Structure formats: structure tokens, C-alpha cells
Amino acid sequence: MHLRAKPWASAWLTEHSDIVIDQKQATEQIGKWQMLFDQKNPIHVEIGSGKGQFILGMALAHPEINYIGMEIQETAIAIAARKSFEQVGKLPNLRYIYGNGNGVETYFEKAEVAKLYLNFSDPWPKARHESRRLTYKSFLKSYEAILPEKGEVEFKTDNRHLFEYSMVSFVNYGMRWSTNDYSLDLHQDDEKVLGNIETEYEQKFMAKGQPIYKIKAHF
């Protein structure tokens, strides 16, 4: 997702640095993320939050969890954070990182994050770009570095090739799931879709009748 730059974005992010942590600040926050939230709760992180519909929905639905949305695009993270702030103010359990998901282990220490979400990541379909896919082995290694033992990665996509690639990548890395942990058409499964929070992309693809693929993988 590439958005047109917004002239207000940089100034807004600077003004709301208590909500959106930049990449440099994030590396200095390692081991101390709980201090940014009103209560000490498990921390869940979404890598690639886009315009933020999912992470805001999760934070509102689950006040017992502390959420962090991470996004590398300045315009996207500004839109996500401002939308959240204007709708509900500064939520006690939601913060953002304006930074790159590549090297996430430099932001968090081992077991500081309880769960990760990868939603509709760029599929990078060309073979020469394999290492950029968020389920490539180097990314999985960084996720393992911040999750607890048996930590979970929840993945959704509309791209069948990325779904199949990710399943193989998880297996090759030593991750696992049961038959109840994946779906070939999430919104046609009444049990698995229960409690599902939709992203902007998810709604777009659903409107076109495309299936949504989902995996819950565990280290």
C-alpha cells in the first residue's frame, strides 16, 4: 500500500509522540514497553498496520490486551493514529511505532510481545524479492526473538501464493499448527470467523468475492 504524502503528517506525529513512537525511540524502549500503557497487560503487535482499522478494532474489543501497530509509511501511520485519536481519544491500551518491521527484535526483548499479527502483507511475488516477504525465514527468526515459547503469529492474506508460501516457510522453520488453525476461506467458516476484526483490505477483497486465507502458527 502506497499512499500519497499528507502535508500535515510529520507535524501531527511530532505533536503526538506520546502515541506514536518513532524508530529511534522504539529501540530505546526495549524491555520497557509496559511503561507506555495505563495497565500491565500482554502486548500484541501488528506489523504493517496500514490505515489502522484492525489494530483500533482490536484495542476497542479487547481492553485486557495492550496493542501496538507498526507501520513504515509516514502517511499511513499518521492516518491510523489520527483516526484513532479523533474517534476515541488516547486509548489506554493502544500505541503505534513509526518504523520498519525488519529488525523488530531491536525494539522488543524476548517474550516482551505475546502475539504478532501479519495482515495482508505485500506478497512480493517475484522470486528475487522472496527475502522481503514478512514470512521469510529471516523475519520468522526475528519474531521468535521477541515472542515467548510457543508464541503465536496470526497471518491473513487474499493472496493464495503467499498463503501457500507462508505455510511452507512456517514448517521449514519449525513452526506448527493444527487443522483448526488455518482457513482457506475465512468468511465461509462460521466458527473461525467468530470475533474476527476486519482490515480495510479484507473488506475490499470480500466485496470482490475473493477468499481470505488465515493461519495461526506457533513456535
Backbone as CSV, one residue per row, in Angstrom:
resi,resn,N_x,N_y,N_z,CA_x,CA_y,CA_z,C_x,C_y,C_z
1,MET,0.848,-1.189,0.000,0.000,0.000,0.000,0.883,1.238,0.000
2,HIS,0.733,2.068,-1.017,1.498,3.303,-1.108,0.516,4.468,-1.168
3,LEU,0.592,5.334,-0.167,-0.345,6.451,-0.058,0.319,7.759,-0.458
4,ARG,-0.465,8.653,-0.995,0.042,9.985,-1.318,0.389,10.726,-0.026
5,ALA,1.545,11.371,-0.032,2.014,12.066,1.167,1.011,13.128,1.616
6,LYS,0.830,13.222,2.924,-0.058,14.226,3.511,0.796,15.324,4.162
7,PRO,0.593,16.579,3.797,1.449,17.651,4.326,1.378,17.816,5.835
8,TRP,0.306,17.347,6.447,0.133,17.504,7.888,0.766,16.374,8.695
9,ALA,1.156,15.279,8.027,1.522,14.041,8.725,2.707,14.210,9.677
10,SER,3.798,14.794,9.191,5.009,14.903,10.009,4.773,15.719,11.273
11,ALA,4.121,16.854,11.119,3.858,17.716,12.278,2.931,17.025,13.272
12,TRP,1.917,16.304,12.759,0.981,15.618,13.656,1.702,14.552,14.459
13,LEU,2.579,13.799,13.816,3.318,12.749,14.513,4.232,13.339,15.582
14,THR,4.860,14.447,15.278,5.728,15.104,16.258,4.926,15.573,17.461
15,GLU,3.757,16.117,17.200,2.895,16.631,18.273,2.337,15.518,19.150
16,HIS,2.206,14.313,18.586,1.606,13.194,19.323,2.612,12.068,19.536
17,SER,3.809,12.456,19.945,4.875,11.472,20.166,4.608,10.568,21.365
18,ASP,3.584,10.895,22.157,3.203,10.011,23.260,2.347,8.846,22.764
19,ILE,1.825,8.963,21.543,1.000,7.917,20.952,1.787,7.135,19.900
20,VAL,2.556,7.884,19.094,3.345,7.271,18.016,4.826,7.388,18.344
21,ILE,5.483,6.245,18.490,6.902,6.192,18.832,7.703,6.040,17.549
22,ASP,8.699,6.894,17.335,9.480,6.746,16.111,10.520,5.633,16.281
23,GLN,11.189,5.308,15.192,12.067,4.146,15.176,13.210,4.266,16.175
24,LYS,13.802,5.434,16.287,14.897,5.634,17.233,14.416,5.463,18.670
25,GLN,13.278,6.082,18.991,12.719,5.946,20.335,12.355,4.500,20.632
26,ALA,11.882,3.788,19.605,11.467,2.399,19.800,12.645,1.523,20.226
27,THR,13.809,1.752,19.642,14.976,0.948,20.018,15.403,1.248,21.456
28,GLU,15.102,2.443,21.933,15.443,2.821,23.317,14.395,2.338,24.306
29,GLN,13.254,1.883,23.788,12.143,1.446,24.636,12.209,-0.046,24.937
30,ILE,13.162,-0.758,24.369,13.251,-2.203,24.524,13.249,-2.606,25.998
31,GLY,12.366,-3.539,26.328,12.241,-4.006,27.703,11.380,-3.132,28.595
32,LYS,10.904,-1.997,28.050,10.170,-1.030,28.882,8.828,-0.628,28.275
33,TRP,8.295,-1.439,27.361,7.066,-1.040,26.668,5.852,-0.942,27.589
34,GLN,5.810,-1.754,28.607,4.660,-1.705,29.521,4.498,-0.336,30.171
35,MET,5.577,0.417,30.273,5.530,1.736,30.906,4.689,2.736,30.102
36,LEU,4.475,2.454,28.817,3.723,3.381,27.964,2.216,3.180,28.050
37,PHE,1.796,2.118,28.711,0.372,1.801,28.812,-0.129,2.062,30.234
38,ASP,-1.422,2.258,30.352,-2.022,2.543,31.654,-1.969,1.339,32.584
39,GLN,-2.091,0.137,32.013,-2.066,-1.084,32.817,-1.113,-2.102,32.206
40,LYS,-0.572,-2.966,33.034,0.308,-4.021,32.559,-0.541,-5.188,32.056
41,ASN,-0.521,-5.397,30.749,-1.263,-6.463,30.089,-0.377,-7.091,29.015
42,PRO,-0.742,-8.276,28.504,0.001,-8.846,27.381,0.038,-7.866,26.209
43,ILE,1.164,-7.827,25.512,1.327,-6.927,24.381,1.197,-7.706,23.073
44,HIS,0.316,-7.236,22.184,0.156,-7.793,20.845,0.581,-6.731,19.835
45,VAL,1.307,-7.142,18.808,1.850,-6.207,17.817,1.392,-6.594,16.416
46,GLU,0.918,-5.609,15.652,0.610,-5.807,14.239,1.723,-5.167,13.417
47,ILE,2.366,-5.954,12.564,3.407,-5.437,11.680,2.778,-5.112,10.336
48,GLY,2.788,-3.828,9.987,2.152,-3.377,8.760,0.702,-3.035,9.010
49,SER,0.458,-1.969,9.764,-0.900,-1.636,10.213,-1.718,-0.862,9.185
50,GLY,-1.075,-0.363,8.127,-1.819,0.398,7.134,-2.544,1.573,7.760
51,LYS,-3.809,1.736,7.436,-4.602,2.851,7.956,-5.194,2.564,9.340
52,GLY,-4.885,1.404,9.906,-5.144,1.171,11.315,-6.494,0.640,11.735
53,GLN,-7.341,0.240,10.798,-8.678,-0.220,11.171,-8.622,-1.450,12.074
54,PHE,-7.741,-2.395,11.747,-7.652,-3.639,12.515,-7.175,-3.385,13.940
55,ILE,-6.061,-2.683,14.084,-5.466,-2.530,15.412,-6.364,-1.701,16.329
56,LEU,-7.063,-0.710,15.773,-8.019,0.059,16.572,-9.182,-0.822,16.984
57,GLY,-9.700,-1.612,16.052,-10.800,-2.514,16.379,-10.433,-3.510,17.454
58,MET,-9.219,-4.036,17.390,-8.761,-4.988,18.401,-8.631,-4.319,19.770
59,ALA,-8.074,-3.123,19.787,-7.895,-2.417,21.065,-9.231,-2.102,21.727
60,LEU,-10.218,-1.760,20.925,-11.545,-1.472,21.480,-12.239,-2.750,21.952
61,ALA,-12.034,-3.832,21.217,-12.705,-5.092,21.557,-12.053,-5.812,22.726
62,HIS,-10.757,-5.547,22.966,-10.019,-6.290,23.986,-9.220,-5.339,24.888
63,PRO,-9.885,-4.666,25.808,-9.172,-3.749,26.705,-8.186,-4.448,27.631
64,GLU,-8.274,-5.773,27.710,-7.360,-6.543,28.560,-6.027,-6.831,27.875
65,ILE,-5.863,-6.355,26.632,-4.633,-6.529,25.867,-4.080,-5.152,25.512
66,ASN,-2.764,-4.998,25.554,-2.105,-3.781,25.082,-1.654,-3.999,23.635
67,TYR,-2.015,-3.081,22.751,-1.743,-3.248,21.323,-0.767,-2.196,20.806
68,ILE,0.057,-2.632,19.858,0.977,-1.734,19.164,0.837,-1.979,17.665
69,GLY,0.553,-0.918,16.911,0.523,-1.008,15.458,1.812,-0.448,14.889
70,MET,2.475,-1.218,14.025,3.743,-0.797,13.444,3.574,-0.575,11.947
71,GLU,4.080,0.544,11.456,3.948,0.873,10.033,5.152,1.700,9.594
72,ILE,5.692,1.375,8.412,6.893,2.054,7.924,6.577,3.329,7.155
73,GLN,5.356,3.468,6.625,4.993,4.647,5.848,4.479,5.769,6.753
74,GLU,5.092,6.927,6.630,4.720,8.056,7.479,3.247,8.428,7.324
75,THR,2.786,8.516,6.076,1.391,8.900,5.848,0.430,7.884,6.445
76,ALA,0.708,6.597,6.252,-0.178,5.550,6.763,-0.254,5.579,8.283
77,ILE,0.890,5.672,8.960,0.872,5.647,10.428,0.217,6.911,10.969
78,ALA,0.384,8.027,10.276,-0.265,9.270,10.712,-1.776,9.176,10.554
79,ILE,-2.232,8.623,9.434,-3.668,8.452,9.218,-4.248,7.523,10.284
80,ALA,-3.569,6.401,10.538,-4.057,5.419,11.509,-4.169,6.038,12.905
81,ALA,-3.100,6.678,13.337,-3.079,7.228,14.693,-4.046,8.396,14.843
82,ARG,-4.116,9.274,13.835,-5.026,10.419,13.938,-6.483,9.970,13.925
83,LYS,-6.796,8.974,13.082,-8.163,8.454,13.050,-8.556,7.898,14.415
84,SER,-7.655,7.142,15.012,-7.920,6.583,16.334,-8.113,7.696,17.364
85,PHE,-7.230,8.679,17.349,-7.273,9.762,18.334,-8.548,10.585,18.191
86,GLU,-8.940,10.858,16.947,-10.138,11.667,16.722,-11.419,10.913,17.067
87,GLN,-11.407,9.588,16.911,-12.605,8.799,17.194,-12.787,8.537,18.681
88,VAL,-11.694,8.179,19.358,-11.828,7.721,20.749,-10.820,8.344,21.703
89,GLY,-10.029,9.302,21.236,-9.030,9.899,22.099,-7.825,8.985,22.270
90,LYS,-7.024,9.259,23.272,-5.834,8.454,23.553,-6.254,7.207,24.322
91,LEU,-6.314,6.085,23.621,-6.717,4.844,24.275,-5.631,4.377,25.247
92,PRO,-6.021,3.835,26.399,-5.026,3.384,27.375,-4.250,2.160,26.922
93,ASN,-4.755,1.434,25.910,-4.126,0.166,25.507,-3.717,0.142,24.037
94,LEU,-3.455,1.330,23.443,-3.065,1.363,22.030,-1.967,2.397,21.794
95,ARG,-0.858,1.929,21.201,0.237,2.796,20.787,0.687,2.379,19.385
96,TYR,1.515,3.213,18.770,1.987,2.946,17.413,3.496,3.124,17.337
97,ILE,4.092,2.397,16.400,5.505,2.581,16.084,5.614,3.005,14.624
98,TYR,6.245,4.135,14.391,6.565,4.564,13.034,7.955,4.008,12.733
99,GLY,7.974,2.787,12.190,9.257,2.133,11.972,9.139,0.893,11.113
100,ASN,10.272,0.322,10.814,10.376,-0.827,9.915,10.218,-2.129,10.685
101,GLY,9.365,-3.024,10.185,9.196,-4.332,10.812,10.394,-5.242,10.624
102,ASN,11.283,-4.886,9.709,12.515,-5.655,9.502,13.495,-5.280,10.610
103,GLY,13.749,-6.209,11.518,14.586,-5.909,12.673,13.773,-5.617,13.909
104,VAL,12.566,-6.203,13.965,11.673,-5.945,15.094,12.303,-6.356,16.420
105,GLU,13.294,-7.253,16.359,13.955,-7.688,17.599,14.786,-6.573,18.230
106,THR,15.016,-5.485,17.502,15.748,-4.354,18.087,14.824,-3.451,18.903
107,TYR,13.501,-3.681,18.809,12.536,-2.882,19.562,12.067,-3.578,20.834
108,PHE,12.049,-4.923,20.808,11.479,-5.689,21.925,12.454,-6.760,22.383
109,GLU,12.398,-7.068,23.669,13.231,-8.157,24.171,12.439,-9.466,24.142
110,LYS,13.116,-10.565,24.414,12.492,-11.885,24.372,11.270,-11.933,25.286
111,ALA,10.159,-12.413,24.742,8.890,-12.610,25.457,8.214,-11.305,25.865
112,GLU,8.698,-10.165,25.371,8.030,-8.904,25.688,6.717,-8.772,24.899
113,VAL,6.657,-9.436,23.758,5.455,-9.456,22.926,4.817,-10.836,23.019
114,ALA,3.508,-10.885,23.258,2.817,-12.165,23.411,2.323,-12.726,22.092
115,LYS,2.019,-11.826,21.104,1.444,-12.291,19.843,1.718,-11.275,18.749
116,LEU,1.878,-11.784,17.509,2.096,-10.932,16.344,0.996,-11.135,15.310
117,TYR,0.643,-10.064,14.612,-0.328,-10.128,13.519,0.337,-9.647,12.231
118,LEU,0.149,-10.413,11.169,0.586,-10.037,9.826,-0.659,-10.037,8.950
119,ASN,-1.137,-8.877,8.582,-2.392,-8.766,7.841,-2.170,-8.193,6.446
120,PHE,-2.450,-8.996,5.428,-2.429,-8.558,4.039,-1.116,-7.868,3.673
121,SER,-0.039,-8.550,4.041,1.303,-8.050,3.738,1.539,-8.055,2.230
122,ASP,2.449,-7.225,1.769,2.845,-7.210,0.363,3.347,-8.610,-0.015
123,PRO,2.778,-9.246,-1.048,3.180,-10.619,-1.399,4.548,-10.713,-2.066
124,TRP,5.089,-9.622,-2.556,6.385,-9.649,-3.245,6.475,-10.890,-4.131
125,PRO,5.710,-10.952,-5.219,5.571,-12.186,-5.998,6.813,-12.637,-6.752
126,LYS,7.726,-11.716,-7.068,8.916,-12.117,-7.824,9.897,-12.872,-6.933
127,ALA,10.495,-13.926,-7.484,11.391,-14.789,-6.715,12.561,-14.008,-6.115
128,ARG,13.046,-13.026,-6.831,14.204,-12.278,-6.337,13.866,-11.399,-5.131
129,HIS,12.565,-11.230,-4.865,12.130,-10.435,-3.719,11.674,-11.298,-2.538
130,GLU,11.942,-12.592,-2.594,11.469,-13.509,-1.548,11.839,-13.035,-0.148
131,SER,13.051,-12.524,0.003,13.528,-12.149,1.334,12.777,-10.958,1.924
132,ARG,11.937,-10.292,1.110,11.156,-9.158,1.614,9.801,-9.591,2.178
133,ARG,9.399,-10.822,1.911,8.105,-11.299,2.407,8.167,-11.425,3.926
134,LEU,7.112,-11.003,4.598,7.129,-10.978,6.067,7.083,-12.365,6.695
135,THR,6.947,-13.410,5.868,7.029,-14.777,6.400,8.293,-15.477,5.902
136,TYR,9.234,-14.741,5.383,10.538,-15.297,5.017,11.285,-15.676,6.292
137,LYS,12.233,-16.613,6.182,12.891,-17.176,7.364,13.583,-16.137,8.239
138,SER,14.157,-15.088,7.641,14.841,-14.082,8.462,13.840,-13.304,9.318
139,PHE,12.635,-13.065,8.784,11.595,-12.414,9.572,11.108,-13.346,10.687
140,LEU,10.937,-14.621,10.360,10.490,-15.576,11.380,11.491,-15.652,12.526
141,LYS,12.768,-15.569,12.200,13.803,-15.586,13.238,13.664,-14.378,14.165
142,SER,13.359,-13.215,13.586,13.205,-12.019,14.417,11.937,-12.093,15.261
143,TYR,10.875,-12.714,14.724,9.654,-12.880,15.510,9.912,-13.809,16.701
144,GLU,10.628,-14.888,16.434,10.942,-15.835,17.511,11.730,-15.160,18.625
145,ALA,12.529,-14.163,18.261,13.381,-13.479,19.238,12.595,-12.612,20.214
146,ILE,11.350,-12.259,19.862,10.581,-11.374,20.752,9.363,-12.054,21.363
147,LEU,9.008,-13.227,20.842,7.840,-13.946,21.357,8.247,-14.936,22.441
148,PRO,7.326,-15.321,23.312,7.625,-16.347,24.310,7.672,-17.732,23.662
149,GLU,8.053,-18.724,24.420,7.979,-20.098,23.936,6.528,-20.406,23.541
150,LYS,6.346,-21.010,22.384,5.022,-21.294,21.818,4.267,-20.019,21.453
151,GLY,5.005,-18.931,21.230,4.386,-17.684,20.811,3.701,-17.831,19.471
152,GLU,2.693,-17.001,19.236,1.815,-17.165,18.071,1.971,-16.029,17.066
153,VAL,1.944,-16.409,15.791,1.872,-15.460,14.685,0.561,-15.712,13.949
154,GLU,-0.272,-14.671,13.862,-1.550,-14.786,13.155,-1.436,-14.047,11.826
155,PHE,-1.751,-14.749,10.750,-1.496,-14.263,9.393,-2.760,-14.321,8.557
156,LYS,-3.074,-13.216,7.857,-4.212,-13.199,6.925,-3.762,-12.610,5.596
157,THR,-4.301,-13.167,4.507,-3.983,-12.666,3.172,-5.093,-13.034,2.192
158,ASP,-5.146,-12.304,1.102,-6.022,-12.665,-0.010,-5.242,-13.391,-1.096
159,ASN,-3.914,-13.487,-0.934,-3.027,-13.998,-1.975,-2.731,-15.481,-1.755
160,ARG,-3.256,-16.337,-2.627,-3.098,-17.781,-2.460,-1.625,-18.191,-2.474
161,HIS,-0.841,-17.597,-3.368,0.577,-17.958,-3.442,1.304,-17.613,-2.147
162,LEU,1.034,-16.427,-1.593,1.682,-16.040,-0.342,1.226,-16.937,0.798
163,PHE,-0.034,-17.307,0.794,-0.554,-18.230,1.808,0.197,-19.561,1.754
164,GLU,0.318,-20.142,0.568,1.000,-21.425,0.418,2.485,-21.297,0.748
165,TYR,3.089,-20.218,0.284,4.499,-19.977,0.598,4.708,-19.892,2.112
166,SER,3.806,-19.179,2.783,3.940,-18.973,4.228,3.780,-20.275,4.996
167,MET,2.852,-21.124,4.583,2.688,-22.415,5.250,3.974,-23.231,5.154
168,VAL,4.587,-23.245,3.980,5.842,-23.982,3.791,6.960,-23.342,4.610
169,SER,7.012,-22.016,4.601,8.041,-21.305,5.355,7.931,-21.583,6.850
170,PHE,6.703,-21.579,7.375,6.483,-21.893,8.787,6.989,-23.303,9.112
171,VAL,6.627,-24.257,8.271,7.030,-25.654,8.502,8.546,-25.790,8.452
172,ASN,9.156,-25.184,7.447,10.605,-25.291,7.292,11.344,-24.660,8.461
173,TYR,10.726,-23.661,9.077,11.355,-23.008,10.213,11.105,-23.762,11.521
174,GLY,10.178,-24.695,11.486,9.869,-25.464,12.689,8.621,-25.022,13.405
175,MET,7.840,-24.161,12.778,6.570,-23.731,13.364,5.490,-24.750,13.022
176,ARG,4.378,-24.698,13.724,3.360,-25.733,13.553,1.967,-25.162,13.816
177,TRP,0.978,-25.930,13.424,-0.424,-25.579,13.649,-1.246,-26.858,13.566
178,SER,-2.480,-26.781,14.031,-3.398,-27.907,13.897,-4.381,-27.581,12.771
179,THR,-5.217,-28.524,12.418,-6.188,-28.295,11.346,-7.171,-27.198,11.704
180,ASN,-7.292,-26.877,12.982,-8.191,-25.805,13.408,-7.540,-24.427,13.324
181,ASP,-6.267,-24.385,12.941,-5.523,-23.135,12.964,-5.345,-22.477,11.602
182,TYR,-6.009,-22.983,10.585,-5.924,-22.300,9.297,-7.260,-22.398,8.563
183,SER,-7.430,-21.493,7.611,-8.670,-21.463,6.835,-8.359,-21.093,5.396
184,LEU,-9.036,-21.762,4.465,-8.908,-21.450,3.042,-9.957,-20.449,2.576
185,ASP,-10.910,-20.149,3.438,-11.950,-19.170,3.118,-12.587,-18.738,4.435
186,LEU,-11.923,-17.841,5.103,-12.262,-17.480,6.479,-13.728,-17.100,6.660
187,HIS,-14.263,-16.324,5.747,-15.609,-15.785,5.937,-16.713,-16.764,5.553
188,GLN,-16.314,-17.962,5.140,-17.283,-19.032,4.924,-17.252,-20.049,6.058
189,ASP,-16.498,-19.747,7.094,-16.356,-20.636,8.254,-16.898,-19.912,9.481
190,ASP,-18.114,-20.229,9.880,-18.773,-19.512,10.971,-17.997,-19.588,12.286
191,GLU,-17.324,-20.706,12.507,-16.583,-20.869,13.757,-15.305,-20.042,13.759
192,LYS,-14.538,-20.113,12.672,-13.248,-19.422,12.623,-13.397,-17.910,12.490
193,VAL,-14.472,-17.453,11.886,-14.640,-16.017,11.680,-15.208,-15.329,12.914
194,LEU,-15.623,-16.091,13.890,-16.177,-15.521,15.121,-15.133,-14.630,15.799
195,GLY,-15.485,-13.389,16.048,-14.573,-12.458,16.701,-13.549,-11.832,15.777
196,ASN,-13.622,-12.151,14.480,-12.662,-11.610,13.522,-12.850,-10.103,13.359
197,ILE,-11.745,-9.358,13.424,-11.755,-7.925,13.159,-11.199,-7.728,11.748
198,GLU,-11.963,-7.058,10.912,-11.582,-6.911,9.509,-10.653,-5.713,9.288
199,THR,-9.748,-5.875,8.333,-8.918,-4.763,7.888,-9.592,-4.082,6.703
200,GLU,-9.051,-2.932,6.302,-9.574,-2.245,5.121,-9.436,-3.133,3.883
201,TYR,-8.264,-3.766,3.723,-8.044,-4.637,2.574,-8.980,-5.837,2.602
202,GLU,-9.194,-6.382,3.769,-10.080,-7.540,3.905,-11.479,-7.214,3.391
203,GLN,-11.987,-6.068,3.768,-13.319,-5.661,3.306,-13.334,-5.466,1.792
204,LYS,-12.266,-4.907,1.255,-12.166,-4.685,-0.188,-12.198,-6.005,-0.955
205,PHE,-11.408,-6.978,-0.492,-11.349,-8.258,-1.197,-12.626,-9.066,-1.009
206,MET,-13.236,-8.979,0.158,-14.502,-9.662,0.400,-15.579,-9.150,-0.547
207,ALA,-15.583,-7.839,-0.776,-16.577,-7.240,-1.665,-16.440,-7.763,-3.094
208,LYS,-15.242,-8.207,-3.440,-14.987,-8.767,-4.764,-15.224,-10.281,-4.807
209,GLY,-15.595,-10.849,-3.660,-15.852,-12.280,-3.589,-14.609,-13.133,-3.484
210,GLN,-13.476,-12.528,-3.133,-12.234,-13.282,-3.012,-12.154,-13.951,-1.641
211,PRO,-11.645,-15.181,-1.576,-11.481,-15.840,-0.278,-10.363,-15.199,0.535
212,ILE,-10.502,-15.230,1.836,-9.483,-14.752,2.755,-8.839,-15.972,3.419
213,TYR,-7.514,-16.042,3.315,-6.762,-17.151,3.898,-6.200,-16.723,5.251
214,LYS,-6.191,-17.659,6.193,-5.698,-17.332,7.530,-4.926,-18.509,8.119
215,ILE,-3.862,-18.177,8.836,-3.071,-19.176,9.555,-2.755,-18.636,10.948
216,LYS,-2.854,-19.512,11.937,-2.313,-19.241,13.275,-1.181,-20.230,13.492
217,ALA,0.061,-19.749,13.480,1.216,-20.628,13.600,1.921,-20.381,14.937
218,HIS,2.496,-21.435,15.473,3.136,-21.375,16.784,4.590,-21.835,16.683
219,PHE,5.450,-21.155,17.428,6.842,-21.596,17.507,6.948,-22.812,18.424
